[in-house]
């Protein structure tokens, strides 16, 4: 059973940086995309950034130029480097695995991590 474990959230002042990590436990042979979503209080969950199996990335307009998503295939880990953080980046950040194969099976339902809180003070 694959699980996603996030780490790296916390409290930071505006203009600061944080790096989130998402490690997938278990063996993943192939996946469609891994990414980060966030949900602020009273708002819908939104895509922040994701990376596809071929290496292509896409970002929400609000984070372009400030956030960078990367991955370490050997560690089954995805990172989100967040720079120049703003108070409006405050949210719970969720790791997402969208379509993957493990143990000889293909899983089409998305897998979510438990979430990590990011709070940016002004």
N, C-alpha and C positions, 0 to 999 in steps of 0.2 A: 504494500500500500504506500503510494507516494504521498508525502506531506510536505508542505511549504512552511518554513520557519523564518520569520523576519526578525531583524535586529537593526539597531542603529538610530532609532528615533530618540527624541528628547526635546529639551527646551533650549532655544538659541535666540540671540538677539537679531533684530533685523540687520541684514547685510552679512550675516554669518553663513556657515556651511555645515552640512551634515551629509553623511553617507549611509544610505540604507543598504542592507544586504538581505537577500532571500535565497536560502539554501533549500534545495529539493532533496529530501531524503529518499532513498531507494534508487533504483536503476532506471534511468530514462534513456531510451534508445534514440527517440526522435520526438520533436515537438513542433507545433506550428508557431507559437509565439509565447514569450514570457514578458510580463510587464508589471507596471505599477499603476494602481488606481488610488484615488483618494476620495474621502467623504467628509465634508465639513458639517457641523451641526445644522440641521434644517435644510440641507442640500442633498441632491442626488449624487450617487457615486459617479465619478468622472475619470476618464482615462488621463493619466499623466504622461506615460511613455511606455513603449514596448519595443521589443527586439524580436525579429522573426528568425526562423531557423537559418536563413541564408545570410543573416547579418544586417538586413535592412532595419532601420529604426524609424519610428515616428513619435512625435511629441505634440502635446497640447500647445496651442499658440501661447498660452499664458506662461509657459515654462521654457520655451525655445530660447536658446542662448544662455540659459542659467543652469539647466539640469542636463545631465548626461547619463544615459543608460548603457551598461556594458555587461558582459557575461564572461564567466570562466567555465568553459565546457567541462574541463577535467573535474571541477568541483561541483558541477550542476548548480552554479550560483549566479544570480543576477544582482547587479549593483545599481544604485541610483545615487549619483553624486549631485548634490543640490547646493548650488552656490547663490550668493546674492539673495538670500531668502527674504521674503516679505511676510508681513502679518497675514496676508490673504492666502499664504501657503499652509496656514494652520489647518490640520485635518488629521484624520486617521488614514494612514497609508496602507494599502493592501497589495500584497503580491498576488499575481494571477498567472496560472499556467493554462494556456488555451490549446487543447488538443495535444495528446502525447501518447507515445507507446512505451509500455513497460511490461516485462514478463511475457512478451509475445502477444499482448493485447493492445488494441487502440482504444483510448478513452477520449470521447468527444466532448464530454461535459467539462466545463471549466473547473479548475481547482483553485481554491482561495486559501491564503494564509490567514492567520488570526488577526492581523492588523497591528500596526505600531503607531503610536501617537507622535506627531510632530507639532510642536508649538513654537511659534515665532512671535517674540514680544517686540513691541515698537519702542 
